[in-house]
Amino acid sequence: MGTMKVLIITDGTETIQSIALNIQEALNAINSEKKTTAKICPAHEFHGKELLPSELFLIGCETPSPSSFAWLEEMLSHINLASRKCGVFSVNTKTVNYLRSILKDSEAEIAEPFIAEKGAVKKADIKKWIKQITKNRG
């Protein structure tokens, strides 16, 4: 089994960046035998091509419709990602619902979301979430 490439797209806020770093750490720990490369990409630096080699992509933001997500929203409405698995994460349900809505047209397989209530990040919860998303790989 080759290297699993994961892209984590964030709004760049401190809370979401913290969750993204924990996700990256969890991916590396869980998939050490499978070799995972997880890249964190702030949405304002996202160009679209970073998504192409990724088997799994994760999107997180603190509030619905951050300005840095304008290009991402546009791209997701015009691309078919039916063969890709996606995870969304945030600090509340309203934002998770927003993230699901921008992914709808892409047909990506959306896993159960991760919600860090009030920004509380528990590494064990993130690890459990990542295990669930990656368990059906290969």
C-alpha positions in Angstrom: 0.0 0.0 0.0 1.4 3.4 -1.0 1.5 6.6 0.8 -1.9 8.1 1.7 -1.9 11.8 0.8 -4.2 14.0 2.9 -5.0 17.7 2.4 -6.3 19.8 5.3 -7.8 23.1 4.1 -8.4 25.6 6.9 -9.6 29.2 7.3 -6.4 29.9 9.1 -7.9 30.9 12.4 -6.0 29.9 15.6 -8.6 27.4 16.8 -9.0 25.7 13.4 -5.3 25.7 12.9 -4.9 24.0 16.3 -7.4 21.3 15.3 -5.7 20.9 12.0 -2.3 20.3 13.7 -3.9 17.7 16.0 -5.5 16.0 12.9 -2.1 15.9 11.2 -0.5 14.4 14.3 -3.3 11.8 14.6 -3.0 10.8 10.9 0.7 10.3 11.3 0.3 8.3 14.5 -2.6 6.1 13.3 -1.2 5.5 9.8 2.5 5.1 10.7 2.6 1.7 9.1 0.7 3.0 6.0 2.8 6.2 5.7 0.7 9.3 5.5 1.6 12.7 4.3 -0.8 15.3 5.6 -0.5 18.9 4.3 -2.2 21.8 6.0 -3.2 24.5 3.5 -4.8 27.8 4.5 -7.7 28.5 2.1 -6.2 31.8 1.0 -3.2 29.8 -0.4 -5.4 27.1 -1.9 -5.3 26.9 -5.7 -7.1 23.6 -6.4 -4.3 21.5 -7.8 -3.3 20.5 -4.2 -6.5 18.4 -4.1 -5.6 16.3 -7.1 -3.2 13.8 -5.5 -5.1 13.6 -2.2 -7.2 10.5 -1.4 -8.7 12.3 1.6 -9.3 15.9 2.2 -10.4 17.7 5.3 -12.0 21.1 5.5 -12.3 23.2 8.6 -13.4 26.7 9.5 -14.7 28.6 12.5 -17.6 30.5 11.0 -19.7 29.9 7.9 -18.6 31.6 4.7 -15.2 33.0 5.7 -13.9 35.3 2.9 -10.9 33.1 2.4 -13.2 30.3 1.3 -14.7 32.2 -1.7 -12.4 30.4 -4.3 -12.8 27.0 -2.5 -16.6 27.4 -2.7 -16.5 28.3 -6.4 -14.2 25.4 -7.2 -16.2 22.8 -5.2 -19.4 23.8 -7.2 -17.7 22.8 -10.5 -15.6 19.7 -9.7 -16.6 16.1 -9.3 -14.9 14.4 -6.3 -17.1 11.3 -6.1 -14.1 9.0 -5.6 -12.7 11.1 -2.7 -13.4 10.9 0.9 -13.8 14.2 2.8 -14.1 15.2 6.5 -15.3 18.5 7.8 -14.5 20.0 11.2 -15.4 23.1 13.1 -16.4 24.4 16.5 -20.2 24.3 16.0 -23.0 22.6 14.0 -23.9 25.7 12.0 -20.5 25.9 10.5 -20.4 22.1 9.8 -23.7 22.4 8.0 -22.2 25.3 5.9 -19.2 23.0 5.0 -21.5 20.2 4.0 -23.5 22.5 1.8 -20.4 23.7 -0.1 -19.4 20.1 -0.7 -22.8 18.9 -1.9 -22.2 19.6 -5.7 -18.8 17.9 -5.6 -20.3 14.5 -4.7 -17.4 13.8 -2.3 -18.0 11.1 0.2 -18.5 13.2 3.4 -17.6 11.4 6.7 -19.3 12.1 10.0 -18.1 15.7 11.0 -15.9 16.6 13.9 -17.1 19.3 16.2 -14.8 20.8 18.8 -17.5 22.4 21.0 -16.3 25.9 22.1 -12.9 25.1 20.5 -12.2 22.4 23.1 -9.8 20.0 21.3 -9.3 16.6 22.8 -6.6 14.6 21.0 -8.3 11.3 21.8 -11.5 12.5 20.1 -9.6 13.6 17.0 -7.7 10.3 16.8 -11.0 8.4 17.1 -12.5 10.5 14.3 -9.5 10.1 12.0 -9.5 6.3 12.6 -13.1 6.2 11.5 -12.5 8.2 8.4 -9.5 6.1 7.4 -10.6 2.6 8.4 -12.1 1.7 5.0 -9.0 2.7 3.1 -7.6 0.1 0.7 
